[in-house]
Amino acid sequence: MKKYLSIILAVVMVLGFSASAFAIHASIPAETTAVVTPKDIQISLGGEIRIRGWWQDNITNAAGTANAVTGFPYSGSSQARYDQRVRLSIDVKAGPNLSGKIHLETGSVGAADGNSSDTTVWGALPSAEGGRKQATLDTVLEAWIAYTGSGLFGVPAGIKVGHMPIIVGAGQFFDHRRFGDDAILFIVEPTKELELNLLTAKLREGLSADNTDDRDLYSLLGVYKLDKNNTIGANYSYINESDIEMSLQNIGLFARGKMMGLGYSATADFQFGDLTPTIKARGWAASLGVNYKLDPVTLRASFAYGSGDKTSSGSKDEMFRTFLSNVINYTVVYEYRVNSAAGGLGTGLANTTYYNLGVDYSPMKDLNLMLDVFLLRASKSLQLIGSTFGRDKDIGTEIDLKATYRIAKNLTYFINSGILFAGDFYKAAPTGPTSDTKNAIVFHHGLTLRF
């Protein structure tokens, strides 16, 4: 009995002291050691603790009567809060070709809006007196199995099944890396330079007994590496929802790389198919970015365009439709904290034109600074938010400052801040709640510990 008890205690102690010793990556780094190694199985623990502070001003609800976490750039009282996210990850390597991952994170407690659905807002407890537990670690961020080999097709191939982060192409049309989707992914590498991906994902399950009320994604992606610095790719995606007869299709092209010291990226997406039985999808988007490094400074410039709809009715909808996680795709204030020209948060290039100049500066190894200036325009002024806003294309000018400082090997302090000098796009109609826009300000900073 003592022999078995000592073995159990030894295992418990190994698990207890190893959580902070192993980094988490897609594949186990060579320098890590497995927590438990029964036979040929390797298990690596990792995780993250992120604590953020928010302060913002002049972001109100649509009525212009009260401050809101997200909304419109109108005069309102400032708002401040702290939130916290906890993640715990287990990477499993069960053999040379077999791997899996379980990635958990906190659920939502006191979240002020959908943008905080993975965080616990400080002080937002069931009891006004405090002294209660925070959010439980019960949200599955990732849970998948991957197997690779070369026996089936005679070339390297694999399958990945489960809940996983997904991005299609350059992510201009579809990017769900934040929370992921339930999916099946097939991977084939016919040559060393060429990779083919075939994906099917369940974006929404209606009644499990009814296969006509689901929303499904089917995507085929090819990526070809021209040389060590340059890559091109193409993808085709089909999103189907039978009960509303939606069959949205998207063809995407992208290229990225570096030539003679000049970095570049280019994308183009074209949409067709049906949004409803009577409305055809005809949106499109394109972007071009360049950068040049003059150590310790990197200069950047980019242009991005997403089409908008000419009218609010008709047989064609020409707005570029996006399926994106609500993260900072381009700007800190516009699109991430303020309703965009497409009428929501995290809409990317939908009905938006971006002109951007930026500079990166690294005065020392552990410090990186980024300054960006954006000129923002609505691609079509008739794409209204409700029926009150959007009569002018001038969204405004935004200046963003981002900074990261590595305090220690696994500890980083970051700042994401911005000010949107709101233009006449947000000016309400004469019958609206207000006709005056204000400059919306966001200051967002925090500490991240990764282990």
For each residue, the residues with C-beta under 8 A, 3 or more apart:
1: 4 5
2: 5 6
3: 6 7
4: 1 7 8
5: 1 2 8 9
6: 2 3 9 10
7: 3 4 10 11
8: 4 5 11 12
9: 5 6 12 13
10: 6 7 13 14
11: 7 8 14 15 36
12: 8 9 15 16
13: 9 10 16 17
14: 10 11 17 18 35 36
15: 11 12 18 19 35 36 45
16: 12 13 19
17: 13 14 20 21
18: 14 15 21 22 35 45
19: 15 16 22 45 46 47 88 451
20: 17 451
21: 17 18 33 451
22: 18 19 32 33 35 44 45 46 451
23: 29 32 44 46 410 450 451
24: 44 45 46 47 48 89 91 450 451
25: 28 29 46 91
26:
27: 93 99
28: 25 32 34 42 44 91 93
29: 23 25 32
30:
31:
32: 22 23 28 29 44
33: 21 22
34: 28 37 41 42 43 44 93
35: 14 15 18 22 43 44 45
36: 11 14 15 41 43
37: 34 40 41 42 43
38: 41
39:
40: 37 94 95
41: 34 36 37 38 92 93 94 95
42: 28 34 37 92 93
43: 34 35 36 37 90 91 92 93
44: 22 23 24 28 32 34 35 90 91 93
45: 15 18 19 22 24 35 88 89 90
46: 19 22 23 24 25 88 89 91 450 451
47: 19 24 86 87 88 89 450 451
48: 24 85 86 87 448 449 450 451
49: 84 85 86 87 448 449
50: 84 85 86 87 446 447 448 449
51: 82 83 84 446 447
52: 82 83 84 85 119 444 445 446
53: 80 81 82 444 445 446
54: 79 80 81 82 83 442 443 444
55: 78 79 80 442 443 444
56: 59 69 78 79 80 337 440 441 442 443
57: 76 78 79 440 441
58: 73 74 75 76 438 439 440 441
59: 56 67 68 69 70 71 72 73 74 76 79 337 338 440 442
60: 63 64 65 66 67 68 71 72 74 75 76
61: 64 65 66 67 68 71 72
62: 71 72 385 386 388 433
63: 60 66 433
64: 60 61 72 74 75 76 428 432 433 434
65: 60 61 433
66: 60 61 63 76
67: 59 60 61 76 77 78 79
68: 59 60 61 71 76 113
69: 56 59 79 112 113 115 116 337
70: 59 113 115 337 338 339 345
71: 59 60 61 62 68 74 338 339
72: 59 60 61 62 64 338 339 389 426
73: 58 59 338 396 420 422 426 437 438 439 440
74: 58 59 60 64 71 426 434 436 437 438
75: 58 60 64 434 436 438
76: 57 58 59 60 64 66 67 68 438
77: 67
78: 55 56 57 67
79: 54 55 56 57 59 67 69
80: 53 54 55 56
81: 53 54 112 121 122
82: 51 52 53 54 121 122 123
83: 51 52 54 111 116 119 120 121 122
84: 49 50 51 52 106 119 120 122 134
85: 48 49 50 52 105 106 118 119 120
86: 47 48 49 50 105 106 137
87: 47 48 49 50 103 104 105 106 141
88: 19 45 46 47 103 104 105 137
89: 24 45 46 47 101 102 103 104 142
90: 43 44 45 101 102 103
91: 24 25 28 43 44 46 99 100 101
92: 41 42 43 99 100 101 102
93: 27 28 34 41 42 43 44 98 99
94: 40 41 98 99 100
95: 40 41 98
96:
97: 147 148 149 158
98: 93 94 95 145 146 147
99: 27 91 92 93 94 145 146 147
100: 91 92 94 144 145 146 162
101: 89 90 91 92 142 143 144
102: 89 90 92 140 142 143
103: 87 88 89 90 140 141 142 143
104: 87 88 89 137 138 139 140 141
105: 85 86 87 88 118 137 139 141
106: 84 85 86 87 109 118 119 120 134 135 136 137 139
107: 118 135 136 137 138 139
108: 111 116 117 118 119 120 135
109: 106 120 121 124 125 134 135
110: 120 121 123 124 125
111: 83 108 114 115 116 117 119 121 124
112: 69 81 116 121
113: 68 69 70 116
114: 111 117 326 345
115: 69 70 111 326 336 337 345
116: 69 83 108 111 112 113 119 121
117: 108 111 114
118: 85 105 106 107 108 139 141 178 179
119: 52 83 84 85 106 108 111 116 135
120: 83 84 85 106 108 109 110 124 134 135
121: 81 82 83 109 110 111 112 116 124
122: 81 82 83 84
123: 82 110 130
124: 109 110 111 120 121
125: 109 110 128 130 131 132 134
126: 132
127: 130 131 132
128: 125
129:
130: 123 125 127
131: 125 127
132: 125 126 127
133: 136
134: 84 106 109 120 125
135: 106 107 108 109 119 120
136: 106 107 133
137: 86 88 104 105 106 107
138: 104 107
139: 104 105 106 107 118
140: 102 103 104 143 163
141: 87 103 104 105 118 163 179 180
142: 89 101 102 103 162 163 164 165 180
143: 101 102 103 140 162 163
144: 100 101 160 161 162 163 164
145: 98 99 100 160 161 162
146: 98 99 100 158 159 160 161
147: 97 98 99 158 159
148: 97 156 157 158 187
149: 97 152 156 157 158
150: 153 154 155 156 157
151: 154
152: 149 157
153: 150 157 188
154: 150 151
155: 150 188 189 190 191
156: 148 149 150 188 189
157: 148 149 150 152 153 186 187 188 189
158: 97 146 147 148 149 186 187
159: 146 147 184 185 186 187
160: 144 145 146 164 183 184 185 187
161: 144 145 146 183 184 185
162: 100 142 143 144 145 182 183
163: 140 141 142 143 144 180 181 182 183
164: 142 144 160 180 181 183 185
165: 142 176 177 178 179 180
166: 174 175 176 177 180 181 183 199 201
167: 171 174 175 176 177
168: 171 173 174 175 199 219 221 235 237 250 252
169: 172 173 174 221 233 234 235 252 253 254 267 269
170: 233 252 254 256 265 267 287
171: 167 168 174 175 177 324
172: 169 175 252 254 267 269 285 287 322 348 349
173: 168 169 237 250 252 269 271 285 320 321 322 323
174: 166 167 168 169 171 217 219 237 250 322 323 324
175: 166 167 168 171 172 323 324 325 329 348
176: 165 166 167 179 180 181 323 324 325
177: 165 166 167 171 180 325
178: 118 165 325 326 327
179: 118 141 165 176 325
180: 141 142 163 164 165 166 176 177
181: 163 164 166 176 201 202 203 217
182: 162 163 201 202
183: 160 161 162 163 164 166 199 200 201 202 217
184: 159 160 161 199 200 201
185: 159 160 161 164 197 198 199
186: 157 158 159 197 198 199
187: 148 157 158 159 160 195 196 197
188: 153 155 156 157 195 196 198
189: 155 156 157 192 194 195 196
190: 155 194 196
191: 155 194
192: 189
193: 224 225 226
194: 189 190 191 222 223 224 225
195: 187 188 189 222 223 224
196: 187 188 189 190 220 221 222
197: 185 186 187 219 220 221 222 223
198: 185 186 188 219 220 221
199: 166 168 183 184 185 186 217 218 219 220 221
200: 183 184 216 217 218 219
201: 166 181 182 183 184 216 217 219
202: 181 182 183 205 214 215 216
203: 181 214 215 216 217 239 323
204: 214 215 241
205: 202 208 214
206: 210 212 213 214 243
207: 210 213
208: 205
209:
210: 206 207 213
211: 214 242
212: 206 242 243
213: 206 207 210 241 242 243
214: 202 203 204 205 206 211 241 242
215: 202 203 204 239 240 241 246
216: 200 201 202 203 239 240 241
217: 174 181 183 199 200 201 203 237 238 239
218: 199 200 237 238 239 240
219: 168 174 197 198 199 200 201 235 236 237 238
220: 196 197 198 199 235 236 237
221: 168 169 196 197 198 199 233 234 235
222: 194 195 196 197 233 234 235
223: 194 195 197 231 232 233
224: 193 194 195 231 232 233
225: 193 194 228 230 231
226: 193 230 231 232 257
227: 230
228: 225
229: 257 258 259
230: 225 226 227 255 256 257 258 259
231: 223 224 225 226 255 256 257
232: 223 224 226 253 254 255
233: 169 170 221 222 223 224 253 254 255
234: 169 221 222 251 252 253 254
235: 168 169 219 220 221 222 250 251 252
236: 219 220 249 250 251 252
237: 168 173 174 217 218 219 220 249 250 251 252
238: 217 218 219 247 248 249 273
239: 203 215 216 217 218 246 247 248 249 250 323
240: 215 216 218 246 247
241: 204 213 214 215 216 244 245 246
242: 211 212 213 214 245
243: 206 212 213
244: 241 276
245: 241 242 274 276 277
246: 215 239 240 241 273 274 275 276
247: 238 239 240 273 274
248: 238 239 271 273 274 275 281 321
249: 236 237 238 239 271 272 273 281
250: 168 173 174 235 236 237 239 269 270 271
251: 234 235 236 237 269 270 271
252: 168 169 170 172 173 234 235 236 237 267 268 269
253: 169 232 233 234 267 268 269
254: 169 170 172 232 233 234 265 266 267 268
255: 230 231 232 233 264 265 266
256: 170 230 231 264 265 266
257: 226 229 230 231 263 264
258: 229 230 261 262 263 264
259: 229 230 262 264
260:
261: 258 292 293
262: 258 259 290 291 292
263: 257 258 290 291 292 293
264: 255 256 257 258 259 288 289 290 291
265: 170 254 255 256 287 288 289
266: 254 255 256 286 287 288 289
267: 169 170 172 252 253 254 285 286 287
268: 252 253 254 284 285 286
269: 169 172 173 250 251 252 253 284 285 286 320
270: 250 251 284
271: 173 248 249 250 251 281 282 283 284 320 321
272: 249 280 281 282
273: 238 246 247 248 249 280 281
274: 245 246 247 248 277 279 280 281
275: 246 248 279 280 281 317 321
276: 244 245 246 279
277: 245 274
278: 315
279: 274 275 276 314 315 316 317
280: 272 273 274 275 315 316 317
281: 248 249 271 272 273 274 275 316 317 321
282: 271 272 307 316 317 318
283: 271 306 307 317 318 319 320 321 350
284: 268 269 270 271 306 307 320
285: 172 173 267 268 269 304 305 306 307 320 349
286: 266 267 268 269 304 305
287: 170 172 265 266 267 302 303 304 305 349
288: 264 265 266 302 303 304
289: 264 265 266 300 301 302 303 304 356
290: 262 263 264 300 301 302
291: 262 263 264 298 299 300 301
292: 261 262 263 298 299
293: 261 263 297 298 299
294: 297 298 299
295:
296: 361 362 363
297: 293 294 359 360 361
298: 291 292 293 294 359 360 361
299: 291 292 293 294 358 359
300: 289 290 291 356 357 358 359 360 372
301: 289 290 291 356 357 358
302: 287 288 289 290 354 356 358
303: 287 288 289 353 354 355 356
304: 285 286 287 288 289 330 349 352 353 354 356
305: 285 286 287 349 352 353 354 379
306: 283 284 285 319 320 322 348 349 350 351 352 353 379
307: 282 283 284 285 318 319 320 351 379 380
308: 318 319 320 341 342 350 351 352 378 379 380 382 383
309: 312 317 318 319 351 380 382 383
310: 314 318 380 382
311: 314 382
312: 309 382 383 384
313:
314: 279 310 311 317
315: 278 279 280
316: 279 280 281 282
317: 275 279 280 281 282 283 309 314 321
318: 282 283 307 308 309 310 380
319: 283 306 307 308 309 342 350 351 380 383
320: 173 269 271 283 284 285 306 307 308 349 350 351
321: 173 248 271 275 281 283 317 350
322: 172 173 174 306 342 347 348 349 350
323: 173 174 175 176 203 239
324: 171 174 175 176 327 329 346 347 348
325: 175 176 177 178 179 346
326: 114 115 178 336 345 346
327: 178 324 336 346
328: 331 332 336 416
329: 175 324 335 336 346 348
330: 304 334 335 348 354 356 374
331: 328 334 335 336 372 374 376 398 400 418 420
332: 328 336 337 398 400 402 416 417 418 442 444
333: 336 337 338 398 400 418 419 420 440 441 442
334: 330 331 337 338 340 374 376 395 396 398 420
335: 329 330 331 338 340 345 346 347 348 352
336: 115 326 327 328 329 331 332 333 345 346 442
337: 56 59 69 70 115 332 333 334 345 440 442
338: 59 70 71 72 73 333 334 335 420 440
339: 70 71 72 343 344 345 385
340: 334 335 343 344 345 347 350 351 352
341: 308 350 351 352 378 379 383 385 390 395 425
342: 308 319 322 347 350 351 352 383
343: 339 340 347 383 384 385 386
344: 339 340 347
345: 70 114 115 326 335 336 337 339 340
346: 324 325 326 327 329 335 336
347: 322 324 335 340 342 343 344 350 351 352
348: 172 175 306 322 324 329 330 335 352
349: 172 285 287 304 305 306 320 322 352 354
350: 283 306 308 319 320 321 322 340 341 342 347
351: 306 307 308 309 319 320 340 341 342 347 378 379 380 383
352: 304 305 306 308 335 340 341 342 347 348 349 376 377 378 379 395
353: 303 304 305 306 376 377 378 379
354: 302 303 304 305 330 349 374 375 376
355: 303 374 375 376 377
356: 289 300 301 302 303 304 330 372 373 374 375
357: 300 301 372 373
358: 299 300 301 302 370 371 372 373
359: 297 298 299 300 370 371
360: 297 298 300 368 369 370
361: 296 297 298 368 369 370 371
362: 296 365 367 368 369
363: 296 367 369
364: 367
365: 362
366: 405 406 407
367: 362 363 364 403 404 405 406
368: 360 361 362 403 404 405
369: 360 361 362 363 401 402 403
370: 358 359 360 361 400 401 402 403
371: 358 359 361 399 400 401
372: 300 331 356 357 358 398 399 400 401 402
373: 356 357 358 397 398 399
374: 330 331 334 354 355 356 397 398 399 400
375: 354 355 356 397
376: 331 334 352 353 354 355 395 396 397 398 423
377: 352 353 355 393 394 395
378: 308 341 351 352 353 381 383 390 392 393 394 395 425
379: 305 306 307 308 341 351 352 353 383 393
380: 307 308 309 310 318 319 351 383 393
381: 378 390 391 392 393 425
382: 308 309 310 311 312 390
383: 308 309 312 319 341 342 343 351 378 379 380 390
384: 312 343 387 388 389 390 391
385: 62 339 341 343 388 389 390
386: 62 343 389
387: 384
388: 62 384 385 428 429 431 432
389: 72 384 385 386 425 426 427 428 429 432
390: 341 378 381 382 383 384 385 425
391: 381 384 424 425 427 429
392: 378 381 423 424 425 427
393: 377 378 379 380 381 425
394: 377 378 423 424 425
395: 334 341 352 376 377 378 422 423 425 426
396: 73 334 376 420 421 422 423 425 426
397: 373 374 375 376 420 421 423
398: 331 332 333 334 372 373 374 376 418 419 420 421
399: 371 372 373 374 418 419 421
400: 331 332 333 370 371 372 374 416 417 418
401: 369 370 371 372 415 417 418
402: 332 369 370 372 414 415 416 417
403: 367 368 369 370 414 415
404: 367 368 412 413 414 415
405: 366 367 368 412 413 414
406: 366 367 409 411 412
407: 366 411 412 413
408: 411
409: 406
410: 23 449 450 451
411: 406 407 408 447 448 449
412: 404 405 406 407 447 448 450
413: 404 405 407 445 446 447
414: 402 403 404 405 445 446 447 448
415: 401 402 403 404 443 444 445
416: 328 332 400 402 442 444 445
417: 332 400 401 402 442 443 444 445
418: 331 332 333 398 399 400 401 441 442
419: 333 398 399 439 440 441 442
420: 73 331 333 334 338 396 397 398 439 440 441
421: 396 397 398 399 439
422: 73 395 396 425 426 437 438 439 440
423: 376 392 394 395 396 397 426 437
424: 391 392 394 427 437
425: 341 378 381 389 390 391 392 393 394 395 396 422
426: 72 73 74 389 395 396 422 423 437
427: 389 391 392 424 435 436 437
428: 64 388 389 432 433 434 435
429: 388 389 391 432
430: 435
431: 388
432: 64 388 389 428 429 435
433: 62 63 64 65 428
434: 64 74 75 428
435: 427 428 430 432
436: 74 75 427
437: 73 74 422 423 424 426 427
438: 58 73 74 75 76 422
439: 58 73 419 420 421 422
440: 56 57 58 59 73 333 337 338 419 420 422
441: 56 57 58 333 418 419 420
442: 54 55 56 59 332 333 336 337 416 417 418 419
443: 54 55 56 415 417
444: 52 53 54 55 332 415 416 417
445: 52 53 413 414 415 416 417
446: 50 51 52 53 413 414
447: 50 51 411 412 413 414
448: 48 49 50 411 412 414
449: 48 49 50 410 411
450: 23 24 46 47 48 410 412
451: 19 20 21 22 23 24 46 47 48 410
